[in-house]
């Protein structure tokens, strides 16, 4: 499939809209919706990465693309601000559980 210049801009607009919806879902801790939206976003980005563009973007389209990317990156940062502390807590919990199991195995294998 060959993308037109307008297709490219539309895909970037879709990614922007989806990431904004992801931010709302993250703020509301609606992780099922967040995951669903993440899959949609991955699909749109995949199209941008794999499909060829029929002609170079005009200077106006390049400027619009740049602004869309800036917006997407800003929204992504806001999402990371919400999810990174949660992920660190999850890592700590998993690490503690793993260490606890190791300690239990050690003590259960010894005769005291």
VENNORBEL-V541335 format. One record per residue. N is the residue number from 1. RES is the residue in one small letter. SS is DSSP state (H for helix, E for strand, C for the rest). PSI is psi as a letter, one per 40 degrees, with the letter a starting at -180 (none if undefined). D_LAST is the distance of its C-alpha to the last C-alpha in Angstrom with 2 decimals. Layout:
n:N res:RES ss:SS psi:PSI d_last:D_LAST
n:N res:RES ss:SS psi:PSI d_last:D_LAST
This chain:
n:1 res:x ss:C psi:h d_last:70.01
n:2 res:x ss:E psi:h d_last:71.87
n:3 res:x ss:E psi:h d_last:71.24
n:4 res:x ss:C psi:i d_last:74.16
n:5 res:x ss:H psi:d d_last:73.93
n:6 res:x ss:H psi:d d_last:73.86
n:7 res:x ss:H psi:d d_last:70.99
n:8 res:x ss:H psi:d d_last:68.95
n:9 res:x ss:H psi:d d_last:69.63
n:10 res:x ss:H psi:d d_last:68.85
n:11 res:x ss:H psi:d d_last:65.48
n:12 res:x ss:H psi:d d_last:64.61
n:13 res:x ss:H psi:d d_last:65.79
n:14 res:x ss:H psi:d d_last:63.58
n:15 res:x ss:H psi:d d_last:60.53
n:16 res:x ss:H psi:d d_last:61.45
n:17 res:x ss:H psi:d d_last:61.79
n:18 res:x ss:H psi:d d_last:58.54
n:19 res:x ss:H psi:d d_last:56.57
n:20 res:x ss:H psi:d d_last:58.14
n:21 res:x ss:H psi:d d_last:57.06
n:22 res:x ss:H psi:d d_last:53.52
n:23 res:x ss:H psi:d d_last:53.51
n:24 res:x ss:H psi:d d_last:54.55
n:25 res:x ss:H psi:d d_last:51.85
n:26 res:x ss:H psi:d d_last:49.19
n:27 res:x ss:H psi:d d_last:50.47
n:28 res:x ss:C psi:e d_last:50.29
n:29 res:x ss:C psi:f d_last:46.83
n:30 res:x ss:C psi:g d_last:48.37
n:31 res:x ss:H psi:d d_last:46.13
n:32 res:x ss:H psi:d d_last:47.58
n:33 res:x ss:H psi:d d_last:51.06
n:34 res:x ss:H psi:d d_last:49.84
n:35 res:x ss:H psi:d d_last:48.44
n:36 res:x ss:H psi:d d_last:51.66
n:37 res:x ss:H psi:d d_last:53.79
n:38 res:x ss:H psi:d d_last:51.70
n:39 res:x ss:H psi:d d_last:52.50
n:40 res:x ss:H psi:d d_last:56.18
n:41 res:x ss:H psi:d d_last:56.13
n:42 res:x ss:H psi:d d_last:54.55
n:43 res:x ss:H psi:d d_last:57.30
n:44 res:x ss:H psi:d d_last:60.07
n:45 res:x ss:H psi:d d_last:58.72
n:46 res:x ss:H psi:d d_last:58.41
n:47 res:x ss:H psi:d d_last:62.10
n:48 res:x ss:H psi:d d_last:62.99
n:49 res:x ss:H psi:d d_last:61.07
n:50 res:x ss:H psi:d d_last:62.42
n:51 res:x ss:C psi:i d_last:65.96
n:52 res:x ss:E psi:i d_last:68.98
n:53 res:x ss:E psi:h d_last:71.36
n:54 res:x ss:C psi:d d_last:75.02
n:55 res:x ss:C psi:i d_last:76.36
n:56 res:x ss:C psi:i d_last:75.16
n:57 res:x ss:C psi:i d_last:74.61
n:58 res:x ss:C psi:i d_last:77.44
n:59 res:x ss:H psi:d d_last:76.96
n:60 res:x ss:H psi:d d_last:76.69
n:61 res:x ss:H psi:d d_last:74.05
n:62 res:x ss:H psi:d d_last:72.10
n:63 res:x ss:H psi:d d_last:72.21
n:64 res:x ss:H psi:d d_last:71.08
n:65 res:x ss:H psi:d d_last:68.24
n:66 res:x ss:H psi:d d_last:67.14
n:67 res:x ss:H psi:d d_last:67.16
n:68 res:x ss:H psi:d d_last:65.21
n:69 res:x ss:H psi:d d_last:62.55
n:70 res:x ss:H psi:d d_last:62.32
n:71 res:x ss:H psi:d d_last:61.87
n:72 res:x ss:H psi:d d_last:59.23
n:73 res:x ss:H psi:d d_last:57.26
n:74 res:x ss:H psi:d d_last:57.53
n:75 res:x ss:H psi:d d_last:56.26
n:76 res:x ss:H psi:d d_last:53.43
n:77 res:x ss:H psi:d d_last:52.40
n:78 res:x ss:H psi:d d_last:52.44
n:79 res:x ss:H psi:d d_last:50.27
n:80 res:x ss:H psi:d d_last:47.76
n:81 res:x ss:H psi:d d_last:47.72
n:82 res:x ss:H psi:d d_last:46.54
n:83 res:x ss:H psi:d d_last:44.15
n:84 res:x ss:H psi:d d_last:42.46
n:85 res:x ss:H psi:d d_last:40.56
n:86 res:x ss:H psi:d d_last:39.45
n:87 res:x ss:H psi:d d_last:38.31
n:88 res:x ss:H psi:d d_last:36.36
n:89 res:x ss:H psi:d d_last:34.58
n:90 res:x ss:H psi:d d_last:33.86
n:91 res:x ss:H psi:d d_last:32.52
n:92 res:x ss:H psi:d d_last:30.23
n:93 res:x ss:H psi:d d_last:28.96
n:94 res:x ss:H psi:d d_last:28.43
n:95 res:x ss:H psi:d d_last:26.69
n:96 res:x ss:H psi:d d_last:24.35
n:97 res:x ss:H psi:d d_last:23.60
n:98 res:x ss:H psi:d d_last:23.00
n:99 res:x ss:H psi:d d_last:20.66
n:100 res:x ss:H psi:d d_last:18.76
n:101 res:x ss:H psi:d d_last:18.43
n:102 res:x ss:H psi:d d_last:17.25
n:103 res:x ss:H psi:d d_last:14.47
n:104 res:x ss:H psi:d d_last:13.49
n:105 res:x ss:H psi:d d_last:13.73
n:106 res:x ss:H psi:d d_last:11.61
n:107 res:x ss:H psi:d d_last:8.62
n:108 res:x ss:H psi:d d_last:9.46
n:109 res:x ss:C psi:e d_last:9.67
n:110 res:x ss:C psi:i d_last:6.17
n:111 res:x ss:C psi:h d_last:3.80
n:112 res:x ss:C psi:none d_last:0.00
